[in-house]
Amino acid sequence: MSYQQQWKLGLALVSCLITALLCWPIYLLKQDLLLTLTSAMAACFVCAYLSFHFYKKNVEPFEQLKSFIQLRKQEKQNITLNFDNPNSPFAEVSQLLQQDLYSAQTPEGDVLQSILSEWQYPVLMFDKQEKIVFFNQALLQLFSSPILIGMKISDLSFYKRQGQYNNEQLAAHWSLQNVRFKQQDLILFHDIEQSLKNQKLKTQTDTIRILSHELNNSLTPMASMADTLLSSDSFSESLAREVLQRVKSRSESLLEFIGTYTRLNKTQQIKPSWFDVQNVCQQLSIEQGIDCHTAGNASIFADPILFEQVLENLMKNAKQAQAQKLQINILSQGSLQIIELADDGIGFSNIDNLSVPLYTTKKDGQGLGLFFCRQIIELHNGKLDFSNSDNGAKVTISLPTII
């Protein structure tokens, strides 16, 4: 209960007590209930009036002084505090504070806070009780609601999950870094909007480049064969059939490619549950004809159907990379589930392009397998990493236990 509420409750109790002390003798002397009630109502009105003015003159100035000091700490130089009665003690204290604050603009402050005050990105510092002890001007501009020293960070929609402080309202544009500083916590904001735009532009450029290559590979031979027929004065029926058959084959391949790409870009809903991933791995390894060994946890929390498709694609990729053996390790690291797949094949030829859709080094490939795997893992709020070792390729899947 705040001190304002305590004052209001205390004044209400005093008013009730005074009303009772005034009305009780009237009732004992007159034995008139109506007269007693009328007197009580009059006494309540008078007490309420006096309590209201007492609160306005003696309690509210404390709150005004508190707000004034906090605003001045935020370097609001154009803020002044005036009281109705210039001769009141509060007015005198206010005048002394303003003189002191105006004359206290010296560079002997905390060096860290001085640096963070001028930092271009938002900064927030709070204590063990999650009460704000410092913030800079950049944070003040980020929120539309006012911010005061001493308020709870939950009032700004911050919450703690798995030891880290987050804010869903800011997640689309800012990455939050939590730092422990002495007896206080510090949240540093990093602008990710521009990074996301650059990454999106790069992905689009790579996609268009590889898509153009795929279309040219199909359409150029078709145009060449059609041109051959048109430029010939006479041609046999067998030649015409051969050309049309090749055009048909190229068209069907291109249509299959477009259909597969369209299906992959449809939004899928995941239904995660605990399931025996080691059993799934053994069944898939038999189907793919690859020697597979599993170790670690037996179960993971993910969508069983979609994750099985991810494993199937990864095993196919290992088989096509001439792998004979596949080692799968399933372990837990804090709040993460780690699934590692290591084979003895030739490894990845170009790791940088593995996240680009349509990229492939296989003669008959469409470049959608690993892109599909990454898409499914990201739907689980997870991460998919590729690397090469001396013995072959390695794929690491990181999934949260709570999706």
N, C-alpha and C positions, 0 to 999 in steps of 0.2 A: 504494500500500500504506500503510495507516494505521500510526501508531507502535505501536499495540497489536500488530498483526500482525508488525511488525518485531521487537518484543521477544520474542514467542513463537517466531519463527523463530530469533532469536539464541540464546535459551535452549536450543532443541532442538539446534542445532549444537554448542553448548558441552557439552551432555550427551553427545552422540555422541562428541565428541573425548575427553572424560574417560573414557568407557567404553572407547574404543579404547586409550588410554594405559595403562589398568589391565589390560586383558586380553591385550594383546600380550606383555608380559614373562612372564605366566603360561603362555602357549602356548609361548614359547621355552624356558622352564625345564622344564616338565612334558611337553610334546609330547602333551597329552591334550585332544582336541577337546571331549569331554563336559564336562570340568572348566572349559574355557575358556568354553563356551556358558552353563554355569550361573553362572559369575562375571559374564559379560556381562549376563545377565538380572537378577542381583542389583544390579549397578551401575546398569543402566537404571532399575530401580525406585527406587533411592535418589536418583538424579539427577532423575527425574521428580517425586518428592516434594519435594525441595529447590527445584526450579524453580517448582513450583506455589506454594509458600509465599512464595518470593521475589517472584513476580509479584503475588500477593495483597497483599503488604505494601508493595511499592515502585512498582508500576505502576498498579494500579486506583485508588489515591487521586487520581492526576492526573485521571482521567476523572470521578471524583466531584466534584472541585473545579470542573472545566469545566462540568458539568451544573448545579451549584449556582449558579455565577455567571450562567449563561444564564437560569435560572429566576428569579433575583433581578432581572435586567434586565427580565423580563416582569412585574415588580411582584408576584411571589408572596411576600408578606410573611411567610407562615406556614411557610416552608421553613427548616429548620436542617440543619446538617451535623455529624455526630458520628463519631469514629473509636474503634476498640476500645482503642487505646493512647492515653490522653490526654497522654502525655509525648512522643509522636512529633513530628517536625518538621511533618508534615502537619496534625496537630491544632492546633499553634501557628499555622500559616499560616491555617487555617480560622477560628480564633477572631479573628485580626486582620482577615480579610476581612469577617466578619460584623459586627464593630464598625464597620469603615469604611463598609460598605454601609448599615447602619442610620443612620449619622450623615450620610450623603451625600444626604439627601432635600432638596435645595435647588432653587429654581426657575430656576437658571441653565442649564438644558439647552437643547438645540436647540429653537427656537420652533416650527419646522415639525413636528418629531416630537411636541412637546407637544400641538399642535393635533390631529394625526392620531391620537394615542393616545386622545383623548376622542371621536373621530369615531364617529357611530352606525353607519356602514357599514364593512365590512371594507376594510383597506388593506394592501398588501404591497409591500415595497421590496427590491430585490436588485441585486447588482453585475454586472460584465461576465461573470463566471464563473457567473452565474445562481445565486449563493449568497445566501440570505436574510440581509439586514442589519437589517431592521426589519419588524414587523407589530404591529397593535393587538389589543386584547382581542376586538373584534368578529370578526376573522378566526379567532382561536383558538376561538371558539364555533362557527364555521361548519364546522370539520373535527373529525371524531371522533378522528383520529390526533394524537399530540403534534407540536408544531412547535418547532424549535430554531433559534436563530441559527447560520448557517453551513451548514445543510442545503440541498440542491439543490431548486429549485422543481419539478423533475421528480418528486421524491418525493411531491409533492402533486397529481400528474397534470396539471401545466401543460405546454403544448407551444407551440412557435412555428410559425406558419404565415403566410406572406406578410407577414412583419415584425410580426405581432401575436401576443401571447400569449393563449391561450385555455384553457378547461377544460371538457370536454364534460359532466362531472358537475354543473357549476354552470350550464350554459347555459339550462336550463329556467326558472331563477328569477333569474339575475343577468346583467347586461350588464357586460362588462369594458372599461374605458378605460385604454389604455396611455399613460403620460406619461414623457418623458425628463427626468430631474432631475440636473443636473451629471454625475457619472460613474455614476449609478445609474438604474435603471428603477423606475417606480412603477405599480402596478396599482390602480385605483380601482374599486370594485364599486358598481353601481347596481341597486336592487331593481326588477325589471320585472314581478314576479308580480302586483302590485296593478294596474299599468297594463294588463296583459293582461286581467285580470278586468274592468276598467272598459270596455275596448275590446270585449270579448266581449259584455258586457251591452248596450252601445250597439248593436252589430250585431244582436243578437237582438231588441231593441226595435224597431229600424228594419225588420227583416225581418217581424216580426209585424204592424206597422202597415201596410206596403205589401201584405203577403199578405191581410190583412183587406180592404183596399181592392179588391184584384183579385177576391176571392171575392164581395164585395158587388156589384161591377159585373156579375157573371154571375148570381148567385142572385136578386138583387132583381127584375130584369125577369122571370125565370122564375116567381117567386112571384106577381108582379102579373098575368101572363098567365093563370096557373092560377086566380087569384082571379076574374078576369073571366069565365072559363068557368063557374066554380062559382056565381057570383052571377046568371048569366043564366038565365031560365026556359026559354028555348029558343034554340038557336043552330044556324046552318047547318053543314053538313058542311065547307064550304069554310073557314069561320072556325075550326072545330076543327083542320083540317089546317094552317092557317097558324100557329096558336098552337103546335101540336105541332112543326112544322118549326122554329120559332124556338127552342123549348125544346131540340130536338135539336142545333141549330147551337151554341147556348150551351154545352150539355153537352160536345159534342165539342171545342170551344175550351178549355174548362176542363180536360178530360182531357189534351189535348195539352200544355197549360201544366204540369200536374202531372207528366206523363211526362218532359218536357224538364228540369224542375227536379230530378227524381229522378236522371236520367242524369248531370247535372252534379255531383251530390254523391257519385257513386261514386268511390272511390279509383282513380286511374290511375297506371300505371307508365310512367316515361319511359325512352326508349332513345336517349340523345344520341349524335350523330356529326357529323362535319364535312360540310356540304352547301352547294351553291351557292344562297344565299338571293336573289341578284339575279335569277337565272333564274326562281325561284319567284314573285318579285314581278312580273316581266313577264308571266308566264302568268296570274296572278290579275287583274292590271289589265285584260287583254284580256277576261276573263270578266265582270268587273264594269263594263266600259265606262268606265274612268277613265284619264286620261292620267297615266302614272306615270314618274318619272325616278329612277334609283338612282345612288349615288355612294359611293366608299370601298371597303371590303373586299368581296371577292366571296363569301367563305364565312364561316359562323359555326358554333359548336359548340352544338347543341341537338337536340331530338327533331324530325326533319324533318316527320313527320305532324302532330303537335300544334302545332308552330310555324306550319305552313301554315294551320291552322285559325284561329290567332290573327290572322295577317295578313289572312285572308279576312274575319273579323269586323270588323277595323279598317277595311278598305277599304269594306265594306258601310256601316259607320257614316259614313264620309267621304262616300260617294255619297248617302246619305240626308240628309246635312247640306248638300246642294247643291254639293259640291266638284266642280270640273272637273279640277283638277290635284293631283297628290300627289308630294311630294319625299321620297325615302327615303335617308337617309345612314347608312352602316354604318362604324363606326370602333372603335378600341381605345384604352382608357384604363387603363394598368397591367394589372391582372388581370381587367378587365371588358371585355365586348363591349357597345357602345352602338348601338342601332338607333333612329333618330329618324324619325318620320313626321309631316310637316307638310303640311296641305291648305289650300285657299283657300275653304273653306266658311264657314258662319255661326258655327262654333265650338260649344263646349259651353255649354248653357244653365245647368246647375247642377253644377259640378265637385265640390262637396262630397258629392253623393249618387251619384257614379259608381261608388264601391266597394260600394254597397249592392245586394244582389241584389234583383231584381224591380222596381227603380226604372226608369221609362221616361217619356219625354216624347212618344213617338210614339203615334199613335192606335191602330195595330195591333201595337205592340211588346209584348214580354213582360218586358223589362228583364233579360235573361240574357246578352246578347252580351258586354258589357264585363266582367260578373262572371265569365264563362267565361274570358275573356282573362287576367284577373288571377289566376285559379286556376291556369291552365297556367303562367304565368310564375313564380308562387311555387313550383310543383313543381320548377322549375329552379333554385330558390334565388335567383331574380332579383327585380326590382322594376319596377313599371309606374306611370308618372307621366303625368298629364294636365294640360294647360295651354292657355290661349288667347293668341293674339297678335293684332296688328292685321290680319293677313292671313287668319286662320282658326284651326283647332285644331292642337295639337301633342301627339303621344304619344311618350314616351321609354321605351324598354325597356332595362334594364340586366341583363346576364347574366354570371355568372362563366365563365371559360374552363375551369375545373375544377368539375364538378358532382358 
